[in-house]
Amino acid sequence: MSSPPIFLLFSLILGALLTGCGQQQPNSGKESEKAALFKLAHMNGCTECHRVAATVVGPSWTAIAERYKDAPVEEARILLIERVKKGSSGNWITWKGGDGMPPLERRVSAEHIEKLVDYILSLKN
């Protein structure tokens, strides 16, 4: 006679577990997108000089986002895309003597540069 209550309890637990299986956590999509963008940055060699929050050879991406936080987004985006493609120097004189970054347009696709710049600018919040 104790079998039906155990079966009922088991069914309720199993039902609750199955109901939650298809649901995602609210930030899991954002986290997987961030992970994919970091992987893209690593694949293109960006992480040799930059990190999200730490200064390595070049400024951190959060420092870059902070510098452009008050600029119109589209203007900052165009400027940064151009600097990544063509290279830049003298913009960050506090690190490495302001030597700057080499041009990357031959090594990194325009699509990847745009995605990575959008990611960097999204870090300003």
Contact map, one row per residue, 1 for C-alpha under 8 A:
11110000000000000000000000000000000000000000000000000000000000000000000000000000000000000000000000000000000000000000000000000
11111100000000000000000000000000000000000000000000000000000000000000000000000000000000000000000000000000000000000000000000000
11111110000000000000000000000000000000000000000000000000000000000000000000000000000000000000000000000000000000000000000000000
11111111000000000000000000000000000000000000000000000000000000000000000000000000000000000000000000000000000000000000000000000
01111111100000000000000000000000000000000000000000000000000000000000000000000000000000000000000000000000000000000000000000000
01111111110000000000000000000000000000000000000000000000000000000000000000000000000000000000000000000000000000000000000000000
00111111111000000000000000000000000000000000000000000000000000000000000000000000000000000000000000000000000000000000000000000
00011111111100000000000000000000000000000000000000000000000000000000000000000000000000000000000000000000000000000000000000000
00001111111110000000000000000000000000000000000000000000000000000000000000000000000000000000000000000000000000000000000000000
00000111111111000000000000000000000000000000000000000000000000000000000000000000000000000000000000000000000000000000000000000
00000011111111100000000000000000000000000000000000000000000000000000000000000000000000000000000000000000000000000000000000000
00000001111111110000000000000000000000000000000000000000000000000000000000000000000000000000000000000000000000000000000000000
00000000111111111000000000000000000000000000000000000000000000000000000000000000000000000000000000000000000000000000000000000
00000000011111111100000000000000000000000000000000000000000000000000000000000000000000000000000000000000000000000000000000000
00000000001111111110000000000000000000000000000000000000000000000000000000000000000000000000000000000000000000000000000000000
00000000000111111111000000000000000000000000000000000000000000000000000000000000000000000000000000000000000000000000000000000
00000000000011111111100000000000000000000000000000000000000000000000000000000000000000000000000000000000000000000000000000000
00000000000001111111110000000000000000000000000000000000000000000000000000000000000000000000000000000000000000000000000000000
00000000000000111111111000000000000000000000000000000000000000000000000000000000000000000000000000000000000000000000000000000
00000000000000011111111000000000000000000000000000000000000000000000000000000000000000000000000000000000000000000000000000000
00000000000000001111111000000000000000000000000000000000000000000000000000000000000000000000000000000000000000000000000000000
00000000000000000111111100000000000000000000000000000000000000000000000000000000000000000000000000000000000000000000000000000
00000000000000000011111110000000000000000000000000000000000000000000000000000000000000000000000000000000000000000000000000000
00000000000000000000011111011000000000000000000000000000000000000000000000000000000000000000000000000000000000000000000000000
00000000000000000000001111111000000000000000000000000000000000000000000000000000000000000000000000000000000000000000000000000
00000000000000000000000111111000000000000000000000000000000000000000000000000000000000000000000000000000000000000000000000000
00000000000000000000000011111110000000000000000000000000000000000000000000000000000000000000000000000000000000000000000000000
00000000000000000000000111111111000000000000000000000000000000000000000000000000000000000000000000000000000000000000000000000
00000000000000000000000111111111100000000000000000000000000000000000000000000000000000000000000000000000000000000000000000000
00000000000000000000000000111111110000000000000000000000000000000000000000000000000000000000000000000000000000000000000000000
00000000000000000000000000111111111000000000000000000000000000000000000000000000000000000000000000000000000000000000000000000
00000000000000000000000000011111111100000000000000000000000000000000000000000000000000000000000000000000000000000000000000000
00000000000000000000000000001111111110000000000000000000000000000000000000000000000000000000000000000000000000000000000000000
00000000000000000000000000000111111111000000000000000000000000000000000000000000000000000000000000000000000000000000001000000
00000000000000000000000000000011111111100000000000000000000000000000000000000000000000000000000000000000000000000000000000000
00000000000000000000000000000001111111110000000000000000000000000000000000000000000000000000000000000000000000000000000000000
00000000000000000000000000000000111111111000000000000000000000000000000000000000000000000000000000000000000000000011001000000
00000000000000000000000000000000011111111100000000000000000000000000000000000000000000000000000000000000000000000000000000000
00000000000000000000000000000000001111111110000000000000000000000000000000000000000000000000000000000000000000000000000000000
00000000000000000000000000000000000111111111000000000000000000000000000000000000000000000000000000000000000000010001000000000
00000000000000000000000000000000000011111111111000000000000000000000000000000000000000000000000000000000000000000001000000000
00000000000000000000000000000000000001111111111100000000000000000000000000000000000000000000000000000000000000000000000000000
00000000000000000000000000000000000000111111110000000000000000000000000000000000000000000000000000000000000000000000000000000
00000000000000000000000000000000000000011111110000000000000000000000000000000000000000000000000000000000001100000000000000000
00000000000000000000000000000000000000001111111110000000000000000000000000000000000000000000000000000000000000000000000000000
00000000000000000000000000000000000000001111111111000000000000000000000000000000000000000000000000000000000000000000000000000
00000000000000000000000000000000000000001100111111100000000000000000000000000000000000000000000000000000000000000000000000000
00000000000000000000000000000000000000000100111111000001100000000000000000000000000000000000000000000000000000000000000000000
00000000000000000000000000000000000000000000111111100001111000000000000000000000000000000000000000000000000000000000000000000
00000000000000000000000000000000000000000000011111110111111110000000000000000000000000000000000000000000000000000000000000000
00000000000000000000000000000000000000000000001011111111001110000000000000000000000000000000000000000000000000000000000000000
00000000000000000000000000000000000000000000000001111100000111000000000000000000000000000000000000000000000000000000000000000
00000000000000000000000000000000000000000000000000111110000111100000000000000000000000000000000000000000000000000000000000000
00000000000000000000000000000000000000000000000001111111001100000000000000000000000000000000000000000000000000000000000000000
00000000000000000000000000000000000000000000000001101111111100000000000000000000000000000000000000000000000000000000000000000
00000000000000000000000000000000000000000000000111100111111100000000000000000000000000000000000000000000000000000000000000000
00000000000000000000000000000000000000000000000111000011111000000000000000000000000000000000001100000000000000000000000000000
00000000000000000000000000000000000000000000000011000011111100000000000000000000000000000000001100011000000000000000000000000
00000000000000000000000000000000000000000000000011100111111110110000000000000000000000000001001000000000000000000000000000000
00000000000000000000000000000000000000000000000001111111011111110000000000000000000000000000000000000000000000000000000000000
00000000000000000000000000000000000000000000000001111000001111111000000000000000000000000000000000000000000000000000000100100
00000000000000000000000000000000000000000000000000011000000111111100000000000000000000000000000000000000000000000000000100110
00000000000000000000000000000000000000000000000000001000001111111110000000000000000000000000000000000000000000000000000000000
00000000000000000000000000000000000000000000000000000000001111111111000000000000000000000000000000000000000000000000000110000
00000000000000000000000000000000000000000000000000000000000011111111100000000000000000000000000000000000000000000000000111110
00000000000000000000000000000000000000000000000000000000000001111111100000000000000000000000000000000000000000000000000000010
00000000000000000000000000000000000000000000000000000000000000111111110000000000000000000000000000000000000000000000000000000
00000000000000000000000000000000000000000000000000000000000000011111111000010000000000000000000000000000000000000000000010000
00000000000000000000000000000000000000000000000000000000000000001111111010000000000000000000000000000000000000000000000010010
00000000000000000000000000000000000000000000000000000000000000000011111100000000000000000000000000000000000000000000000000000
00000000000000000000000000000000000000000000000000000000000000000001111110110000000000000000000000000000000000000000000000000
00000000000000000000000000000000000000000000000000000000000000000000011111110000000000000000000000000000000000000000000000000
00000000000000000000000000000000000000000000000000000000000000000000101111111000000000000000000000000000000000000000000010000
00000000000000000000000000000000000000000000000000000000000000000000000111111100000000000000000000000000000000000000000000000
00000000000000000000000000000000000000000000000000000000000000000000001111111110000000000000000000000000000000000000000000000
00000000000000000000000000000000000000000000000000000000000000000001001111111111000000000000000000000000000000000000000000000
00000000000000000000000000000000000000000000000000000000000000000000000011111111100000000000000000000000000000000000110010000
00000000000000000000000000000000000000000000000000000000000000000000000001111111110000000000000000000000000000000000000000000
00000000000000000000000000000000000000000000000000000000000000000000000000111111111000000000000000000000000000000000000000000
00000000000000000000000000000000000000000000000000000000000000000000000000011111111100000000000000000000000000000000100000000
00000000000000000000000000000000000000000000000000000000000000000000000000001111111110000000000000000000000000001100100000000
00000000000000000000000000000000000000000000000000000000000000000000000000000111111111100000000000000000000000000000000000000
00000000000000000000000000000000000000000000000000000000000000000000000000000011111111110000000000000010000000000000000000000
00000000000000000000000000000000000000000000000000000000000000000000000000000001111111110000000000001111100000001000000000000
00000000000000000000000000000000000000000000000000000000000000000000000000000000111111100000000000000011100001001000000000000
00000000000000000000000000000000000000000000000000000000000000000000000000000000011111110000000000000111100000000000000000000
00000000000000000000000000000000000000000000000000000000000000000000000000000000011111111000000000011111000000000000000000000
00000000000000000000000000000000000000000000000000000000000000000000000000000000001101111110000000011110000000000000000000000
00000000000000000000000000000000000000000000000000000000000000000000000000000000000000111111000001111000000000000000000000000
00000000000000000000000000000000000000000000000000000000000000000000000000000000000000011111100001110000000000000000000000000
00000000000000000000000000000000000000000000000000000000000000000000000000000000000000011111100001010000000000000000000000000
00000000000000000000000000000000000000000000000000000000001000000000000000000000000000001111111011010000000000000000000000000
00000000000000000000000000000000000000000000000000000000000000000000000000000000000000000111111111100000000000000000000000000
00000000000000000000000000000000000000000000000000000000000000000000000000000000000000000001111111000000000000000000000000000
00000000000000000000000000000000000000000000000000000000111000000000000000000000000000000001111111000000000000000000000000000
00000000000000000000000000000000000000000000000000000000110000000000000000000000000000000000111111110000000000000000000000000
00000000000000000000000000000000000000000000000000000000000000000000000000000000000000000001111111100000000000000000000000000
00000000000000000000000000000000000000000000000000000000000000000000000000000000000000001111111111110000000000000000000000000
00000000000000000000000000000000000000000000000000000000000000000000000000000000000000001100100111111000000000000000000000000
00000000000000000000000000000000000000000000000000000000010000000000000000000000000000111111000101111100000000000000000000000
00000000000000000000000000000000000000000000000000000000010000000000000000000000000100111000000000111110000000000000000000000
00000000000000000000000000000000000000000000000000000000000000000000000000000000000101110000000000011111000000000000000000000
00000000000000000000000000000000000000000000000000000000000000000000000000000000001111110000000000001111110000000000000000000
00000000000000000000000000000000000000000000000000000000000000000000000000000000000111100000000000000111111100000000000000000
00000000000000000000000000000000000000000000000000000000000000000000000000000000000111000000000000000011111111000000000000000
00000000000000000000000000000000000000000000000000000000000000000000000000000000000000000000000000000011111110000000000000000
00000000000000000000000000000000000000000001000000000000000000000000000000000000000000000000000000000001111110000000000000000
00000000000000000000000000000000000000000001000000000000000000000000000000000000000000000000000000000001111111011000000000000
00000000000000000000000000000000000000000000000000000000000000000000000000000000000000000000000000000000111111111000000000000
00000000000000000000000000000000000000000000000000000000000000000000000000000000000010000000000000000000100111111100000000000
00000000000000000000000000000000000000000000000000000000000000000000000000000000000000000000000000000000000011111110000000000
00000000000000000000000000000000000000010000000000000000000000000000000000000000000000000000000000000000000111111111000000000
00000000000000000000000000000000000000000000000000000000000000000000000000000000100110000000000000000000000111111111100000000
00000000000000000000000000000000000000000000000000000000000000000000000000000000100000000000000000000000000001111111110000000
00000000000000000000000000000000000010000000000000000000000000000000000000000000000000000000000000000000000000111111111000000
00000000000000000000000000000000000010011000000000000000000000000000000000000000000000000000000000000000000000011111111100000
00000000000000000000000000000000000000000000000000000000000000000000000000001001100000000000000000000000000000001111111110000
00000000000000000000000000000000000000000000000000000000000000000000000000001000000000000000000000000000000000000111111111000
00000000000000000000000000000000010010000000000000000000000000000000000000000000000000000000000000000000000000000011111111100
00000000000000000000000000000000000000000000000000000000000011011000000000000000000000000000000000000000000000000001111111110
00000000000000000000000000000000000000000000000000000000000000011001100010001000000000000000000000000000000000000000111111110
00000000000000000000000000000000000000000000000000000000000000001000000000000000000000000000000000000000000000000000011111111
00000000000000000000000000000000000000000000000000000000000011001000000000000000000000000000000000000000000000000000001111111
00000000000000000000000000000000000000000000000000000000000001001100100000000000000000000000000000000000000000000000000111111
00000000000000000000000000000000000000000000000000000000000000000000000000000000000000000000000000000000000000000000000001111
